[in-house]
Amino acid sequence: MSTDSDAGGDGEMEKINVRVPQSLLAQVDDVWEERGYANKSEFIRDALRDAVNPPTQLSEEALEHLAESRKQREQGETVSQDDVKDRLGIDD
């Protein structure tokens, strides 16, 4: 492995060689720029970070509550924060 002199703020970086199927590499080539990455390496580093520290997953119960909230909002069954303050006589 060779050490890359451009640390990019994460400390000393090392170059690695990875073999991937051509079809996967083609998919990476199709999306890295679309998703706002400066280069393919940045995209792959971000994917590796997600693999090591996966994003927080919401519980099924929380997802169900969110779905119900969206449904209520779409059906006009919700009120604004200002309306609630008016009803309760709360001033800012």
ABEGO torsion letter per residue (X at the ends): XBBBABAGGAEBBBBBBBBBBAAAAAAAAAAAAAAGBABAAAAAAAAAAAAABBBBBBBAAAAAAAAAAAAAAAAGABBBAAAAAAAAGBBX
